[in-house]
Amino acid sequence: MIAPTPQQQAIWLFAGIGVVLLVASLVGHVLKVSVAHGQPHGVIDNLNARIKAWWVMVLAVGIALLLDRAGVTLLFFLISLAALREFMSLTRTHGSDQDALAASSFIVLPLQYLLIYLGWYVPFMIFIPVYVFLLLPMIAVVAGDTKRILERAAKMQWGLMICVFCISHVPALLTLDISGYESRDLLLIVFFILVVQSSDVLQYVCGKLFGRRMVAPVLSPSKTWEGLIGGVASATALGAVLFWVTPFTPLQAALMALVINTMGFFGGLVMSAIKRELGVKDWGRMIEGHGGMLDRLDSVVFAAPVFFHLTRYGWT
């Protein structure tokens, strides 16, 4: 029996995702007709908006994967740019920080993704957390504006860390040289995104169906222990089932999924804490039903670096 090619495996995965979204779309339509009777309904309308957004996101990722490494790098470059703009617009940077902000958007961000595209691991790892972190407060000092410099520098440094450095670890997965896994590295990205994002969705569904006890009632009333345990457990099982698209064994895939799902959950909590501090509900309105780019990627931000390094040091 001839083993399926990586391209065939990717097609099967996306076909499965398409079937799930088609079923979800039909369920949403039935609920709109039978329960809402065609009238506005908060929960059902939000559900349908989320499903439509998922169609768009899956299509965008699929097109990027077809374009191989260049397409994936470009996609996440644009995602980081949108996320950085959301973060900086809400954190209310000081007027004199515009030079540093422009440098972050038009110099630092492109250089980070160029380093990833070229596969230069060491420069990619130290560029932002070492050199850029030292450069940003230097710009403020040279400009002679040192008022609240610690707070201002921390905002921009944290913005670059979560919106650029952490997110860029997703396309960086394509730089890994895993023995016996040549030409299949795109599937590793599909595994990561599918597991982490499924955990988000399943936590939401389990929380709505069974949620009683809140994990962090002050910070995020919508997150419950039942939703957390049910969602993480279900997404971990999904990771184990998808071991065949990874270099992992079923047990390794399950453990890896458990780790990134847990990190994703804490990523959501931390980003919720930041939003609460800023007095906003969502980071933006870019994605209907999901809020802004950072609202959709809060779990990816924390999970991506951990997944990258566990894979790099364990399988390369």
C-alpha positions as CSV (number, residue, x, y, z in Angstrom):
1,M,0.0,0.0,0.0
2,I,1.4,3.4,-1.1
3,A,1.7,5.9,1.8
4,P,-0.3,9.2,1.2
5,T,1.8,12.2,0.2
6,P,2.0,15.3,2.5
7,Q,-0.2,17.1,0.0
8,Q,-2.9,14.4,0.2
9,Q,-2.7,14.4,4.0
10,A,-3.2,18.2,4.0
11,I,-6.2,17.8,1.6
12,W,-7.8,15.2,3.9
13,L,-7.3,17.5,6.9
14,F,-8.9,20.5,5.2
15,A,-11.7,18.3,3.8
16,G,-12.5,17.2,7.3
17,I,-12.4,20.8,8.6
18,G,-14.7,21.7,5.7
19,V,-17.2,19.0,6.7
20,V,-17.2,20.2,10.3
21,L,-17.8,23.8,9.3
22,L,-20.5,22.7,6.9
23,V,-22.3,20.9,9.6
24,A,-21.9,23.8,12.0
25,S,-23.3,26.2,9.3
26,L,-26.3,23.9,8.9
27,V,-26.9,23.8,12.6
28,G,-26.6,27.5,12.9
29,H,-29.1,28.0,10.1
30,V,-31.5,25.5,11.7
31,L,-31.2,27.3,15.0
32,K,-31.8,30.7,13.4
33,V,-35.0,29.4,11.7
34,S,-36.4,27.1,14.4
35,V,-35.4,28.9,17.6
36,A,-34.9,32.5,16.6
37,H,-37.6,32.4,13.9
38,G,-35.5,34.6,11.8
39,Q,-35.4,37.4,14.4
40,P,-32.3,38.8,16.1
41,H,-30.9,36.5,18.7
42,G,-27.7,37.3,20.6
43,V,-26.3,33.8,21.1
44,I,-27.4,32.3,17.8
45,D,-26.3,35.4,15.8
46,N,-22.9,35.3,17.5
47,L,-22.5,31.6,16.8
48,N,-23.3,32.2,13.1
49,A,-20.9,35.1,12.9
50,R,-18.2,33.0,14.4
51,I,-18.8,30.2,11.9
52,K,-18.6,32.6,9.0
53,A,-15.4,34.0,10.3
54,W,-14.0,30.5,10.6
55,W,-14.7,29.9,6.9
56,V,-12.7,32.9,6.0
57,M,-9.8,32.0,8.4
58,V,-9.6,28.4,7.1
59,L,-9.6,29.7,3.5
60,A,-6.8,32.2,4.3
61,V,-4.7,29.5,6.0
62,G,-5.4,27.0,3.1
63,I,-4.3,29.5,0.5
64,A,-1.1,30.3,2.4
65,L,-0.3,26.6,2.7
66,L,-0.7,26.2,-1.0
67,L,1.9,28.9,-1.5
68,D,4.3,27.0,0.8
69,R,6.9,28.7,2.9
70,A,6.6,32.2,1.4
71,G,2.8,32.1,1.7
72,V,2.8,31.1,5.3
73,T,5.5,33.6,6.2
74,L,3.6,36.4,4.5
75,L,0.3,35.4,6.2
76,F,1.7,35.5,9.7
77,F,3.6,38.7,8.8
78,L,0.3,40.4,8.1
79,I,-1.3,38.8,11.2
80,S,1.5,40.2,13.3
81,L,1.1,43.7,11.7
82,A,-2.6,43.7,12.4
83,A,-2.1,42.5,16.0
84,L,0.7,45.0,16.7
85,R,-1.6,47.9,15.5
86,E,-4.4,46.7,17.7
87,F,-2.1,46.5,20.7
88,M,-0.5,49.9,20.2
89,S,-3.7,51.7,19.5
90,L,-5.3,50.5,22.8
91,T,-2.3,50.9,25.0
92,R,-2.2,54.6,24.2
93,T,1.5,55.2,23.5
94,H,3.0,58.6,24.2
95,G,3.1,61.1,21.3
96,S,6.9,61.1,21.2
97,D,7.0,57.4,20.8
98,Q,5.8,57.5,17.2
99,D,9.4,57.1,15.9
100,A,9.8,53.9,17.9
101,L,6.3,52.7,16.9
102,A,7.1,53.3,13.2
103,A,10.4,51.5,13.6
104,S,8.6,48.6,15.2
105,S,6.1,48.3,12.4
106,F,8.2,49.0,9.3
107,I,11.7,47.8,10.3
108,V,11.6,45.4,13.3
109,L,8.6,43.4,12.1
110,P,9.7,42.8,8.5
111,L,13.3,42.0,9.7
112,Q,12.0,39.4,12.1
113,Y,10.0,37.6,9.4
114,L,12.9,37.9,7.0
115,L,15.2,36.1,9.4
116,I,12.6,33.4,9.8
117,Y,12.2,33.0,6.0
118,L,15.9,32.7,5.7
119,G,16.0,30.1,8.4
120,W,18.5,32.0,10.6
121,Y,17.6,30.6,14.0
122,V,20.0,32.4,16.3
123,P,19.4,35.9,14.9
124,F,15.7,35.3,14.9
125,M,15.7,34.2,18.6
126,I,17.8,37.2,19.9
127,F,16.8,40.0,17.5
128,I,13.7,41.3,19.4
129,P,14.3,40.2,23.0
130,V,17.9,41.5,23.1
131,Y,18.7,44.1,20.5
132,V,15.3,45.7,19.9
133,F,14.4,45.7,23.6
134,L,17.6,47.7,24.2
135,L,17.0,50.0,21.2
136,L,13.5,51.2,22.0
137,P,14.3,53.1,25.3
138,M,17.4,54.4,23.6
139,I,15.2,56.1,21.0
140,A,13.2,57.9,23.7
141,V,16.4,59.0,25.5
142,V,18.0,60.4,22.3
143,A,14.7,62.3,21.7
144,G,15.0,63.8,25.1
145,D,11.6,62.6,26.3
146,T,12.1,60.4,29.4
147,K,8.7,61.0,31.1
148,R,7.3,57.6,32.2
149,I,10.0,56.0,30.1
150,L,9.8,52.7,32.0
151,E,6.1,52.3,31.4
152,R,6.3,53.4,27.8
153,A,9.2,51.1,27.0
154,A,7.5,48.2,28.7
155,K,4.3,48.7,26.6
156,M,6.2,48.6,23.3
157,Q,8.4,45.8,24.4
158,W,5.5,43.7,25.5
159,G,3.6,44.6,22.3
160,L,6.5,43.4,20.1
161,M,6.9,40.3,22.3
162,I,3.4,39.0,22.0
163,C,2.4,40.4,18.5
164,V,5.6,39.7,16.6
165,F,8.1,37.5,18.5
166,C,5.6,35.0,19.8
167,I,3.4,34.8,16.8
168,S,6.4,34.5,14.4
169,H,7.2,31.1,16.0
170,V,4.3,29.6,13.9
171,P,6.0,30.1,10.5
172,A,9.4,29.4,12.2
173,L,8.1,25.7,12.5
174,L,9.0,25.5,8.8
175,T,12.7,26.0,9.6
176,L,12.9,22.8,11.7
177,D,14.9,20.0,10.2
178,I,13.2,16.9,11.5
179,S,14.7,13.6,10.4
180,G,12.2,11.5,8.5
181,Y,9.8,14.4,8.3
182,E,11.2,16.2,5.3
183,S,8.7,18.0,3.1
184,R,5.9,17.6,5.7
185,D,6.6,20.6,7.9
186,L,3.5,22.4,6.7
187,L,1.5,19.7,8.4
188,L,3.1,20.6,11.7
189,I,1.6,24.1,11.4
190,V,-1.8,22.6,10.6
191,F,-1.6,20.3,13.6
192,F,-0.6,23.2,15.9
193,I,-3.3,25.6,14.7
194,L,-6.0,23.0,14.6
195,V,-5.4,21.7,18.1
196,V,-5.0,25.1,19.8
197,Q,-7.9,26.7,18.1
198,S,-10.1,23.6,18.6
199,S,-9.3,23.9,22.3
200,D,-10.6,27.4,22.3
201,V,-13.9,26.4,20.6
202,L,-14.4,23.3,22.7
203,Q,-13.8,25.2,25.9
204,Y,-16.5,27.7,24.8
205,V,-18.9,24.9,23.9
206,C,-18.3,22.9,27.1
207,G,-18.6,26.0,29.2
208,K,-21.9,26.9,27.6
209,L,-23.3,23.4,28.0
210,F,-21.9,22.3,31.4
211,G,-20.2,25.4,33.0
212,R,-21.0,26.0,36.6
213,R,-17.9,26.9,38.5
214,M,-15.8,29.9,37.3
215,V,-12.0,29.7,37.0
216,A,-11.4,33.4,37.4
217,P,-14.7,35.1,38.2
218,V,-13.3,38.6,38.4
219,L,-11.0,38.4,35.4
220,S,-13.1,36.3,33.0
221,P,-16.6,35.2,34.1
222,S,-17.2,33.2,30.9
223,K,-14.4,30.7,31.7
224,T,-15.4,27.8,33.8
225,W,-13.7,24.7,35.2
226,E,-16.1,22.5,33.3
227,G,-15.3,24.3,30.1
228,L,-11.6,24.3,30.7
229,I,-11.4,20.6,31.5
230,G,-13.8,19.5,28.8
231,G,-12.2,21.7,26.1
232,V,-8.6,20.8,26.9
233,A,-9.4,17.1,27.3
234,S,-11.3,17.0,24.0
235,A,-8.6,19.0,22.1
236,T,-5.9,16.8,23.6
237,A,-7.7,13.7,22.3
238,L,-7.9,15.4,18.9
239,G,-4.2,15.9,19.0
240,A,-3.6,12.2,19.7
241,V,-5.9,11.3,16.8
242,L,-3.9,13.6,14.5
243,F,-0.5,12.1,15.4
244,W,-0.2,10.7,11.8
245,V,0.5,14.2,10.4
246,T,3.3,14.8,12.9
247,P,6.7,13.3,13.8
248,F,5.1,12.3,17.2
249,T,3.8,9.0,18.5
250,P,0.1,9.0,19.6
251,L,1.2,9.5,23.2
252,Q,3.7,12.2,22.3
253,A,1.1,14.0,20.2
254,A,-1.4,13.9,23.2
255,L,1.2,15.2,25.6
256,M,2.2,18.0,23.2
257,A,-1.5,18.9,22.7
258,L,-2.0,19.0,26.4
259,V,0.9,21.4,26.9
260,I,-0.1,23.8,24.1
261,N,-3.7,23.7,25.1
262,T,-2.8,24.6,28.7
263,M,-0.5,27.3,27.5
264,G,-3.3,28.6,25.2
265,F,-5.7,28.8,28.2
266,F,-3.3,30.9,30.2
267,G,-2.6,33.0,27.2
268,G,-6.3,33.8,27.0
269,L,-6.4,34.7,30.7
270,V,-3.3,37.0,30.5
271,M,-4.7,38.8,27.5
272,S,-8.1,39.1,29.2
273,A,-6.3,40.7,32.2
274,I,-4.6,43.2,29.9
275,K,-7.9,44.1,28.3
276,R,-9.5,44.5,31.7
277,E,-6.7,46.8,32.7
278,L,-7.3,48.8,29.5
279,G,-11.1,48.9,30.0
280,V,-12.0,47.2,26.7
281,K,-14.0,44.0,25.9
282,D,-12.2,43.2,22.6
283,W,-8.9,44.2,21.0
284,G,-10.7,45.3,17.8
285,R,-13.5,44.5,15.3
286,M,-11.5,42.9,12.5
287,I,-13.1,39.5,12.7
288,E,-16.9,39.3,13.0
289,G,-17.9,37.3,16.0
290,H,-14.4,37.1,17.4
291,G,-13.4,40.7,18.0
292,G,-9.9,41.7,16.9
293,M,-6.9,39.7,15.7
294,L,-5.5,39.4,19.2
295,D,-8.8,38.1,20.4
296,R,-8.5,35.2,18.0
297,L,-4.8,34.6,18.7
298,D,-4.5,35.1,22.4
299,S,-4.0,31.3,22.9
300,V,-1.6,31.0,19.9
301,V,0.6,33.8,21.4
302,F,1.6,31.7,24.5
303,A,1.5,28.3,22.9
304,A,3.6,28.9,19.7
305,P,7.0,29.4,21.3
306,V,6.5,26.5,23.7
307,F,5.5,24.2,20.8
308,F,8.4,25.4,18.6
309,H,11.0,24.8,21.2
310,L,9.7,21.5,22.5
311,T,9.6,20.2,18.9
312,R,13.1,21.7,18.1
313,Y,14.9,20.2,21.0
314,G,12.9,17.0,21.1
315,W,12.8,16.0,17.4
316,T,15.7,17.8,15.6
